[in-house]
Amino acid sequence: MLNIYQKIRRDFSLLSEYGYIFDHDEHHNVMPSVVFRKNDTMIQIGMHYDDQKMFILYYTKKNQLLGENIIKNLNFQNVKYEKHLDKVKPILMDFLQRNQSN
């Protein structure tokens, strides 16, 4: 059985098609996440257990404190990570295609 970090790395391995590589896990009891890096940009993907929804933060500069949550307006009907993937992946792919020059 995979833990949440392994699931995120597996489910978002397609980021490599856009030049992003796995950087590190952000270990947290409430908001576990995984960070992918491409040069100075980062994408942090995680699950906020208290809010019962995923988040995808996009950082444009190295050492940037707050990232843009590119799925902040999504409403999730289910609390399970696996149920969020079908909604989240197309939005992330569209975002990456629009921002491919970064």
Contact map, one row per residue, 1 for C-alpha under 8 A:
111000000000000000000000000000000000000000000000000000000000000000000000000000000000000000000000000000
111111100000000000000000000000000000000000000000000000000000000000000000000000000000000000000000000000
111111100000000000000000000000000000000000000000000000000000000000000000000000000000000000000000000000
011111110000000000000000000000011000000000000000000000000000000000000000000000000000000000000000000000
011111111000000000000000100000011100000000000000000000000000000000000000000000000000000000000000000000
011111111100000000000000000000000000000000000000000000000000000000000000000000000000000000000000000000
011111111110000000000000000000000000000000000000000000000000000000000000000000000000000000000000000000
000111111111000000000000000000001100000000001100000000000000000000000000000000000000000000000000000000
000011111111100000000100000000000100000000000000000000000000000000000000000000000000000000000000000000
000001111111100000000000000000000000000000000000000000000000000000000000000000000000000000000000000000
000000111111110000000000000000000000000000000000000000000000000000000000000000000000000000000000000000
000000011111111000000000000000000000000000000000000000000000000000000000000000000000000000000000000000
000000001111111100000000000000000000000000000000000000000000000000000000000000000000000000000000000000
000000000011111111000000000000000000000000000000000000000000000000000000000000000000000000000000000000
000000000001111111111000000000000001000000000000000000000000000000000000000000000000000000000000000000
000000000000111111111000000000000000000000000000000000000000000000000000000000000000000000000000000000
000000000000011111110000000000000000000000000000000000000000000000000000000000000000000000000000000000
000000000000011111110000000000000000000000000000000000000000000000000000000000000000000000000001000100
000000000000001111111000000000000000010000000000000000000000000000000000000000000000000000000000000000
000000000000001111111100000000000001110000000000000000000000000000000000000000000000000000000000000000
000000000000001100111110000000000001110000000000000000000000000000000000000000000000000000000000000000
000000001000000000011111000000000111100000000000000000000000000000000000000000000000000000000000000000
000000000000000000001111100000000111100000000000000000000000000000000000000000000000000000000000000000
000000000000000000000111110000000111000000000000000000000000000000000000000000000000000000000000000000
000010000000000000000011111000011110000000000000000000000000000000000000000000000000000000000000000000
000000000000000000000001111100011110000000000000000000000000000000000000000000000000000000000000000000
000000000000000000000000111110111000000000000000000000000000000000000000000000000000000000000000000000
000000000000000000000000011111111000000000000000000000000000000000000000000000000000000000000000000000
000000000000000000000000001111110000000000000000000000000000000000000000000000000000000000000000000000
000000000000000000000000000111110000000000000011110000000000000000000000000000000000000000000000000000
000000000000000000000000001111111000000000000111100000000000000000000000000000000000000000000000000000
000110000000000000000000111111111100000000000111000000000000000000000000000000000000000000000000000000
000110010000000000000000111100111110000000011110000000000000000000000000000000000000000000000000000000
000010011000000000000111110000011111000000011100000000000000000000000000000000000000000000000000000000
000000000000000000000111110000001111100001111000000000000000000000000000000000000000000000000000000000
000000000000001000011111000000000111110001110000000000000000000000000000000000000000000000000000000000
000000000000000000011110000000000011111111100000000000000000000000000000000000000000000000000000000000
000000000000000000111000000000000001111111000000000000000000000000000000000000000000000000000000000000
000000000000000000000000000000000000111110000000000000000000000000000000000000000000000000000000000000
000000000000000000000000000000000000111111000000000000000001110000000000000000000000000000000000000000
000000000000000000000000000000000000111111100000000000000111110000000000000000000000000000000000000001
000000000000000000000000000000000011110111110000000000000111110000000000000000000000000000000000000000
000000000000000000000000000000000011100011111000000000011110000000000000000000000000000000000000000000
000000000000000000000000000000001111000001111100000000111100000000000000000000000000000000000000000000
000000010000000000000000000000001110000000111110000001111000000000000000000000000000000000000000000000
000000010000000000000000000000111100000000011111000001110000000000000000000000000000000000000000000000
000000000000000000000000000001111000000000001111100111100000000000000000000000001000000000000000000000
000000000000000000000000000001110000000000000111111111100000000000000000000000000000000000000000000000
000000000000000000000000000001100000000000000011111110000000000000000000000000000000000000000000000000
000000000000000000000000000001000000000000000001111100000000000000000000000000000000000000000000000000
000000000000000000000000000000000000000000000001111110000000000000000000000000000000000000000000000000
000000000000000000000000000000000000000000000011111111000000000000000000000000110000000000000000000000
000000000000000000000000000000000000000000000011101111100000000000000000000100101001000000000000000000
000000000000000000000000000000000000000000001111000111110000000000000000000000001001000000000000000000
000000000000000000000000000000000000000000011111000011111000000000001111000000000000000000000000000000
000000000000000000000000000000000000000000111100000001111100000000011110000000000000000000000000000000
000000000000000000000000000000000000000000111000000000111110000000111100000000000000000000000000000000
000000000000000000000000000000000000000011110000000000011111000000111100000000000000000000000000000000
000000000000000000000000000000000000000011100000000000001111110101110000000000000000000000000000000000
000000000000000000000000000000000000000111000000000000000111110100100000000000000000000000000000000000
000000000000000000000000000000000000000111000000000000000011111100000000000000000000000000000000000000
000000000000000000000000000000000000000111000000000000000011111100000000000000000000000000000000000000
000000000000000000000000000000000000000000000000000000000000111110000000000000000000000000000000000000
000000000000000000000000000000000000000000000000000000000011111111100000000000000000000000000000000000
000000000000000000000000000000000000000000000000000000000000001111100000000000000000000000000000000000
000000000000000000000000000000000000000000000000000000000010000111110000000000000000000000000000000000
000000000000000000000000000000000000000000000000000000001111000111111000000000000000000000000000000000
000000000000000000000000000000000000000000000000000000011110000001111100000000000000000000000000000000
000000000000000000000000000000000000000000000000000000111100000000111111000000000000000000000000000000
000000000000000000000000000000000000000000000000000000111100000000011111000000000000000000010010000000
000000000000000000000000000000000000000000000000000000110000000000001111110000000000000100100000000000
000000000000000000000000000000000000000000000000000000100000000000001111110000000000000000000000000000
000000000000000000000000000000000000000000000000000000000000000000000011111000000000000000000000000000
000000000000000000000000000000000000000000000000000000000000000000000011111100000000000000000000000000
000000000000000000000000000000000000000000000000000000000000000000000000111110000000000000000000000000
000000000000000000000000000000000000000000000000000010000000000000000000011111100001000000000000000000
000000000000000000000000000000000000000000000000000000000000000000000000001111100000000000000000000000
000000000000000000000000000000000000000000000000000000000000000000000000000111110011000000000000000000
000000000000000000000000000000000000000000000000000110000000000000000000000111111010000000000000000000
000000000000000000000000000000000000000000000000000100000000000000000000000001111111000000000000000000
000000000000000000000000000000000000000000000010000011000000000000000000000000111111100000000000000000
000000000000000000000000000000000000000000000000000000000000000000000000000000011111100000000000000000
000000000000000000000000000000000000000000000000000000000000000000000000000001111111110000000000000000
000000000000000000000000000000000000000000000000000011000000000000000000000101011111111100000000000000
000000000000000000000000000000000000000000000000000000000000000000000000000000001111111110000000000000
000000000000000000000000000000000000000000000000000000000000000000000000000000000011111111000000000000
000000000000000000000000000000000000000000000000000000000000000000000000000000000001111111100000000000
000000000000000000000000000000000000000000000000000000000000000000000010000000000001111111110000000000
000000000000000000000000000000000000000000000000000000000000000000000000000000000000111111111000000000
000000000000000000000000000000000000000000000000000000000000000000000000000000000000011111111100000000
000000000000000000000000000000000000000000000000000000000000000000000010000000000000001111111110000000
000000000000000000000000000000000000000000000000000000000000000000000100000000000000000111111111000000
000000000000000000000000000000000000000000000000000000000000000000000000000000000000000011111111100000
000000000000000000000000000000000000000000000000000000000000000000000000000000000000000001111111110000
000000000000000000000000000000000000000000000000000000000000000000000100000000000000000000111111111000
000000000000000001000000000000000000000000000000000000000000000000000000000000000000000000011111111100
000000000000000000000000000000000000000000000000000000000000000000000000000000000000000000001111111100
000000000000000000000000000000000000000000000000000000000000000000000000000000000000000000000111111100
000000000000000000000000000000000000000000000000000000000000000000000000000000000000000000000011111111
000000000000000001000000000000000000000000000000000000000000000000000000000000000000000000000001111111
000000000000000000000000000000000000000000000000000000000000000000000000000000000000000000000000001111
000000000000000000000000000000000000000010000000000000000000000000000000000000000000000000000000001111
